[in-house]
Amino acid sequence: MNDTTRLARGMYVITEHRQLQFPELLSRTETILQAGIVALQYRNKAAGGKQKRYEAEQLQALCADHNTLFVINDDIELALDLEPDGVHLGKGDVMCKEARRRLGEQMLIGISCYNDPERAGRAVADGADYIAFGAMYPTASKLNATEASPGLIRTAKQQYTIPVVAIGGITPDNCLPVIEAGADLLAVISGVYLADAPGAVIDRFNTLMLKR
């Protein structure tokens, strides 16, 4: 397990590819990074290999410019190639132990645990660097998303020492119960990327996180 102090409390933004063309996404990403986030996750399930590599390289360079962690969703081969700060794995992806074997000890590994405490326990035992629960609220970013609750966050924080991420429909207007439950990071996709002023939304989130 890595030194997870790199995952300071704050915002964990995931790229929105379903409604944004990449040039617009890249421009909005720079605004988001300027506002101050902990990590950016590159997630594009529809892209082919060459496109994913190109997009990931552009985003990784932006993150480096803004001292922000860069995480790749589910693509171990791309992670081996680009050596990001971390990878994020869900159901159907490579298991945590196998990812650690292939990627080495330095790369952060995060695991989606949905609303499953047992999956969270296995992830921690297998050396995950953070675990994520969600969807906390209804979300348009993922069809048929599993429903979770702030109570899962609270229980996980009592049981484990690694950072806990909350995801799914989180906005500045509804995030306080999740923050009060102890979430270390709030993961947001469309609520930031599709906002009229993404940087202002990040500012609001950061202010609320700091008040806890």
N, C-alpha and C positions, 0 to 999 in steps of 0.2 A: 504494500500500500504506500502511496506517495505522501509527501508533505502537502496536506490539503489546505494549508494556509494560503496557497495560491487562489483558492476559491473563497475569497472574502465575501461577506454579506453584500447582496446587491442584486443587480439585474442580469439575467441570462436570456439573451435574445436569440430567437431561432429564425432563420431566413424564410421568407414568404415567396414561393415561386409560382403558386397557382394563379395569382392575379397580377403579378408584376413581371415585366420583361427585365432581363438582367441589367441593362444599363440603368434603368430606374431603380432597381433593387440596390445596385452598387452605390448610386448617389444617396439613397436614403440610408444605406448602411453607414456611410461616412458621417452623416448627420447624427445618427444614433451613437456611433462611437465617440464623437465629439462631446456628446452629452454625458458620457461616462457610464459604461457598463462593465461588468466583471468578465463576461464571456459571450462569444458569438458562436452559435452552432450552424454549420452549413448542412442544410437538409433539402435535397432535391431528389425525390423518388423517381421522377419521370425522365431525368436526363441520362444520356448515354455516357460512356466512359470518357471520351475526349472532351465533351461539354462539361462534365463534372470536374475534370482536372483543371480546365481553363477557369471555370468559375471559382473553384476552391483556391487556386493560386492567387487570383485577384483579391479575394476576401482575406486570405491569409496575410497578404502584403499589407492590406489596410489595417488589420488587427495589430500587426507588428508595429506599424507607424503610431498606433494609439495605445500601445502597451496593454492590449486586451487579449485574453486567452482565446484561442481558436480551436474549435472542436468540430470533428467530422462525424456525421451521423452514419452509422452502420457499415461503412465501407472500409474494411480492414486493409484491402489492397491499396486504396488511395492513401490511407493513413501511413502505410509502410513507405509509400513513395514520397509523400510531402512532409512527413514527420510533424504533424500539428501538435498542439499542446495536449489534445485529448481526443477520445472517441466516445460516442454515445451509442449504446446497444439496447434493443428492445426484443420482444418475443420474435423468434424466427431468425434472429441475427446470431453471429458467433457467440458462443458462451464466454462468460467473463474469464474463466481459467485459460481457455484457448487464446483469447485475445491477449491476455497478459503474457502468455508464452511467446506469442509471435511479435508483440509490440515492445516487449521489454518492461523494465521496472519504472522508467521515468514518465511514461505517458499516462495521463489521467484517464481513467475508465469510469464512465457513468452508466447506470442501469435504470431503465424504465421499469417501475414496479406497479404501475397502474393503481389498483386498490388492494393489492395482495401483500399482506405482511410477511407471509412465508417466503415469497419471492425476494422481498427486501432482506430477510434474514440470510437467505442463500447468497445473495449478492455481497453482503457484508462479509460473510464467511469466505467467499471466494476472492476477496481482496478488492472489491469495488472502491473507488475513491469518493463517489457520491451516489445517492439513490434519488429517484424522482417519483413523485406520486401525482396522479391526475387522471381524468380531468376534474378540477375542482369545481368548475362551473360549465354550463353548456358552451360549446365552442364550435365555430364554423370551420376551424382549421383542420379538424380530423373527424371524419364521419364515423358514427357509431362509437364514439369515445367512451371508455369505461368511466363510470361515475366514481369519484373519490370524495374525501371530506377532509376538512382541517384536522379532525380528530386523528387521522392517520399520521399526519405530520407531528402532532403532539406526542403520540406514542413512540414514533420512531426517534424523536429527539431524546426521549427518556431512555431508550434502549441502546442507541448507537452514538458514537462520537464523530462519525463522518458527516459532511454537509448533507442537508436534505433540501431537495428542490421541489417546488410546487408548480404545476403547469395546468393550463386548460381554462380558457375564458376569463383569465385574471385581468382586471382593469384597476385603475386608481380608485374607482368608486366602490369596488367590492373586495379589495385585497386585504383590508385590515384583519378580518378573522384568520386569514392564512398567515399573515405576519405575526399575529398574536399567538398563533399555535406554535411558532418557532421556526418557520421556514427560513433557511439561510439564503436561498436565492429564489426569485420569482422568474419563471420562464414564460415569455410572451412572444407571440408570433404576429398575428394580424392586428392585435390591439396596438402595436407599435408601428409596424410597417405600413399599415393601411390608414393610419391616422393622418389628419391634415397637417399636423406639426409633430413628427415623431420625436424630435428633441425635447419638446415641451412635455410630452407624455413621460419620457424617461426622467425628466426633472421632477415631475410630480411623484413618480414611483420612488425615486431616490430620497425625496423629502420624507415620504411616509416610512420608508425603511429606516431612516436615521432616527425617527421619533421613537422607535420601539426601544 
